[in-house]
Amino acid sequence: MNNAHSADDPISRLQTISAFSSTAIERLAQFAIERREDVPSMAIGDFAEAAGASQTTVVRLCKELGYAGYKEFRMAMAESRGTRRNADLLGLDVPLEASSADDIDMLAMQVIRINADILADTLKLIDPEAIRRAIDLMLSSTHIHLVGFGSSAPLALDIYQRLLRLGIAASYDFDPHIVATIAATAPPGSLLFGISYSGTTRDLVETLEIAKAHKLRTIVLTSFAASPAAHVADVTLLSALRSTGRPTETISSRISQLAIADVLFVSLALRHPWKAEMVEAAERALDRKRISRSEM
């Protein structure tokens, strides 16, 4: 197998194949992700039988992943199992080898490569029609309420600040009780914009349901198209995922969500040129908060 491929995490490549698809190969890839702990100890016949697929299909999957055959794929899964466990504990996408701690050059290369890959995956996933619908909802709403809990809260705050710079009426909160109250009492024409990597955060799903019950518009940014939050929202914006298959957020997933936030921000500014003037006015106001060179 090509050395460049051997350095890759097989779970990441399996996810690229399995995301939001339904062919036999893609279903087999999803099975391998779900049974990743067992694959290293399964013979090809056992794997095929458990997955409900033929051995020929298993070999096709291995070759599509870049491996010479099932044996090489199984070895890669075994190597990945140990290194991924350490990465999962830290919320990282980079397998942590014992020797990598002192090899800053290699570590930097891995981290930046993963981030570049996630941006490429994001570009493939972006649905222009969903972006347009989200922009239409945002521009026609009287007020936008940004909602994010836990690690999604900083991104909600970031989008909130961007909207302020465009002169768009917006607010932001991460307290579940306050957010539920907002969803129940916001006036008609309001929009609730929720962010959740997994789309399974109970507080967010319940808030979206309250908002829908009170006729509010809803948008959700998530990495899982079939998640509860995605099912409730009027518009779902999908960010890329690159983790172990469990709905746990990683650093690169936030980079994907930030990229989508950038797309929204630029699209809003371009749809209404006067919005760009608001950005410039905000920048001039913020310049006063910065120490100038003459003051240094």
Buried (B, 14 or more C-beta within 10 A) or exposed (E): BEEEBBEBBBBBBBBBBBBEEEEBBBBBBBBBBBBBEBBBEBEBEEBBEEBEBEBEBBBBBBBBBBBEEBEBBBBBBEBBBEBBEBBBEEBBBBBBBEEBEEEEEBBEEBBEBBBEBBBEBBEEBBBEEBBEBBBEBBBEBEBBBBBBBEBBBBBBBBBBEBBBBBBBEBBBBBEBEEBBBBBEEBEEEBBBBBBBBBBBBEBBBBBBBBBBEBEBBBBBBBBBBEBBBBEBBBBBBBBBBBBBBEBBBBBBBBBBBBBBBEBBBEBBBEEBEEBBEBBEEBEEEEEEEEEEEEEE
